[in-house]
Amino acid sequence: MFNSKKYDLIAIGDTVTDAFIRLEEAHVNCKVNTEECEICMRFGDKIPYEFVEVCPAVGNSANGAVSASRLGLKSAIITNIGNDSEGLDALNQFKKDKVSTEFVVTNKGMKTNYHYVLWFESDRTILIKHEKYPYALPKMKAPKWIYLSSLGENSLPFHKTIEEYLIKNPEVKLAFQPGTYQMKFGTEALKEIYKRADVFFCNIEEAERILRIQSRENIKELAKKIGDLGPKIVCLTDGANGAYVYEKSKDTLLFMPLYPDIKPPYERTGAGDAFASTFTSALIKGKTLEEALVWAPINSMSVVQQIGAQKGLLTEQKLLEYLKTAPAEYKPRLV
């Protein structure tokens, strides 16, 4: 007999420590007629940097669990850490944010995932490394929602375990925000996850990568093709251009503009996670799709004003204060 609590949201995914290195001397080189850009620094030299800030207990799923908690939901995370100082810092940070750690596994002799974020101007390039943890699904009471995101390259068998759990618990809803390796696995390998998803999140470039489309298509057609894989609701973010939500049952596409920045963005890590987790949290709290779409960009706006993916995450009270002062044009529209 297990005594797990009943949660509104359980996030599943890797936890990392992000070390933000604020660069001073670099430049960006973009290829002609493409959106591909490279960050460039002098080779074989000593490059000065402005400062380093370390953020524990982050990652797509960790950010989602923290976001849900700050919005007033009961959240937990299924994740792995190492038995090192970074792992201890992650546990303490989760507890500080009232995210349950009962499903966090500390692996002896292993390190906690550690990423280096090369931060130049208002954007970043991330050097990533996922440890090969022994993934397993714990015994738990069925939550209202599972929030599934980034896992390591050895996690494909674990996805089968998650699929089986979702089949056995049809009342549990699924939010799916694929990470790097989940995209690399391909839609066929994860077809049951796509079929089961109640809501799906990625940006437009990632959608094209998932569908193996070379050139940009009509947004609605792109969203419909993701919907054809199974998700009932498809959310596609488009950076500074806003976001789109496709509802398969109605064959409708809504466009949502950005919430106006209170000041120029400082650092963009976590904007997509904030959108996805806030949208999901709003649905859990009984909001309509349109209301969830209005909530989500507000948290994204707040996150990019701070360093890292979690400092700017809002409480529901603060989010609603921003909503009250939104301009008249801040609303979803059919496209």
Backbone hydrogen bonds, N-H to C=O, Kabsch-Sander energy under -0.5 kcal/mol:
donor,donor_aa,acceptor,acceptor_aa,energy
7,Y,5,K,-0.6
8,D,74,K,-1.9
9,L,74,K,-1.8
10,I,145,W,-1.9
11,A,9,L,-0.5
11,A,76,A,-2.7
12,I,147,Y,-2.7
13,G,78,I,-1.9
14,D,150,S,-3.1
15,T,80,N,-0.6
16,V,58,V,-3.0
17,T,113,N,-2.0
18,D,55,C,-2.7
19,A,17,T,-0.5
19,A,115,H,-2.5
20,F,18,D,-0.7
20,F,53,E,-3.2
21,I,19,A,-0.6
21,I,117,V,-3.1
22,R,20,F,-0.7
22,R,51,F,-2.7
23,L,21,I,-0.8
23,L,119,W,-2.7
24,E,48,P,-1.1
25,E,48,P,-0.8
26,A,24,E,-0.9
27,H,40,C,-1.9
29,N,38,E,-3.0
30,C,28,V,-0.5
31,K,36,E,-2.6
34,T,31,K,-1.4
38,E,29,N,-2.6
40,C,27,H,-3.2
45,D,42,R,-0.7
47,I,45,D,-0.6
50,E,22,R,-3.3
51,F,22,R,-0.5
53,E,20,F,-1.9
55,C,18,D,-3.4
58,V,16,V,-2.8
62,A,14,D,-0.5
63,N,59,G,-3.3
64,G,60,N,-1.8
65,A,61,S,-2.4
66,V,62,A,-2.3
67,S,63,N,-2.6
68,A,64,G,-2.3
69,S,65,A,-2.0
70,R,66,V,-2.6
71,L,67,S,-1.4
72,G,69,S,-1.8
73,L,68,A,-2.5
75,S,73,L,-0.8
75,S,98,K,-0.5
76,A,9,L,-1.6
77,I,100,S,-1.3
78,I,11,A,-3.3
79,T,77,I,-0.7
79,T,103,F,-0.8
81,I,105,V,-2.6
83,N,107,N,-1.2
83,N,110,M,-0.9
84,D,82,G,-1.4
88,L,84,D,-2.0
89,D,85,S,-2.4
90,A,86,E,-2.0
91,L,87,G,-2.2
92,N,88,L,-2.3
93,Q,89,D,-2.2
94,F,90,A,-2.6
95,K,91,L,-2.3
96,K,92,N,-2.0
97,D,93,Q,-1.8
98,K,95,K,-1.4
99,V,94,F,-2.7
100,S,75,S,-2.4
100,S,98,K,-0.6
104,V,101,T,-1.7
105,V,79,T,-2.5
106,T,104,V,-0.5
107,N,81,I,-2.8
107,N,105,V,-0.6
108,K,106,T,-0.6
110,M,107,N,-1.5
113,N,15,T,-0.6
114,Y,129,K,-0.6
115,H,17,T,-3.2
116,Y,127,L,-1.9
117,V,19,A,-2.9
117,V,115,H,-0.5
118,L,116,Y,-0.7
118,L,125,T,-3.3
119,W,21,I,-2.3
119,W,117,V,-1.0
120,F,118,L,-0.6
120,F,123,D,-2.0
123,D,120,F,-1.9
125,T,118,L,-2.2
127,L,116,Y,-3.4
128,I,126,I,-0.7
131,E,129,K,-0.5
133,Y,131,E,-1.6
135,Y,133,Y,-1.4
144,K,7,Y,-1.7
145,W,8,D,-1.6
146,I,173,K,-2.6
147,Y,10,I,-2.3
148,L,146,I,-0.6
148,L,175,A,-2.9
149,S,12,I,-2.2
155,S,152,G,-1.6
159,H,155,S,-1.5
159,H,156,L,-0.6
160,K,156,L,-1.0
161,T,157,P,-1.3
162,I,158,F,-2.1
163,E,159,H,-2.5
164,E,160,K,-2.3
165,Y,161,T,-2.0
166,L,162,I,-2.4
167,I,163,E,-2.0
168,K,164,E,-2.0
169,N,165,Y,-1.3
172,V,169,N,-1.9
173,K,144,K,-2.5
175,A,146,I,-2.9
176,F,199,V,-2.4
177,Q,148,L,-2.8
177,Q,175,A,-0.5
183,M,179,G,-2.0
184,K,180,T,-1.8
185,F,181,Y,-2.2
186,G,182,Q,-0.7
186,G,183,M,-0.6
190,L,186,G,-1.3
191,K,188,E,-1.2
193,I,190,L,-0.7
194,Y,190,L,-2.2
195,K,191,K,-2.4
196,R,192,E,-1.4
197,A,193,I,-1.1
197,A,194,Y,-0.6
198,D,174,L,-2.4
199,V,174,L,-1.7
200,F,233,I,-2.2
201,F,176,F,-2.2
202,C,235,C,-1.6
204,I,237,T,-1.9
207,A,203,N,-2.2
208,E,204,I,-2.0
209,R,205,E,-1.8
210,I,206,E,-3.0
211,L,207,A,-2.3
212,R,208,E,-0.6
212,R,209,R,-0.5
213,I,208,E,-2.9
222,L,218,N,-2.3
223,A,219,I,-2.7
224,K,220,K,-2.7
225,K,221,E,-2.0
226,I,222,L,-1.6
227,G,223,A,-2.6
228,D,224,K,-2.1
229,L,225,K,-0.5
229,L,226,I,-1.4
230,G,227,G,-1.6
232,K,197,A,-1.4
233,I,198,D,-1.0
234,V,246,Y,-2.6
235,C,200,F,-3.1
235,C,233,I,-0.5
236,L,234,V,-0.6
236,L,244,Y,-2.9
237,T,202,C,-1.8
237,T,235,C,-0.5
238,D,242,G,-3.0
241,N,238,D,-2.3
242,G,239,G,-1.5
243,A,256,M,-2.3
244,Y,236,L,-2.7
245,V,254,L,-2.3
246,Y,234,V,-3.0
247,E,245,V,-0.5
247,E,252,T,-2.3
248,K,232,K,-2.4
248,K,246,Y,-0.7
250,K,247,E,-0.9
251,D,247,E,-1.3
252,T,247,E,-1.4
254,L,245,V,-2.7
255,F,333,R,-3.0
256,M,243,A,-3.1
266,Y,304,V,-3.1
267,E,304,V,-1.8
268,R,122,S,-0.8
271,A,268,R,-1.7
274,A,270,G,-2.6
275,F,271,A,-2.0
276,A,272,G,-2.5
277,S,273,D,-2.8
278,T,274,A,-2.0
279,F,275,F,-2.4
280,T,276,A,-2.3
281,S,277,S,-2.6
282,A,278,T,-2.4
283,L,279,F,-1.8
284,I,280,T,-2.3
285,K,281,S,-2.0
286,G,283,L,-1.7
287,K,282,A,-2.6
292,A,288,T,-2.7
293,L,289,L,-2.1
294,V,290,E,-1.3
295,W,291,E,-2.0
296,A,292,A,-2.1
298,I,295,W,-1.2
299,N,295,W,-1.0
300,S,296,A,-1.6
301,M,297,P,-2.5
302,S,298,I,-2.0
303,V,299,N,-2.4
304,V,300,S,-1.8
305,Q,302,S,-1.3
306,Q,303,V,-1.8
313,L,310,Q,-1.6
316,E,70,R,-0.7
319,L,315,T,-2.4
320,L,316,E,-2.6
321,E,317,Q,-1.5
322,Y,318,K,-1.8
323,L,319,L,-2.0
324,K,320,L,-1.9
325,T,321,E,-0.9
325,T,322,Y,-0.6
326,A,323,L,-1.4
330,Y,327,P,-1.9
331,K,329,E,-1.7
333,R,255,F,-2.0
335,V,253,L,-2.3
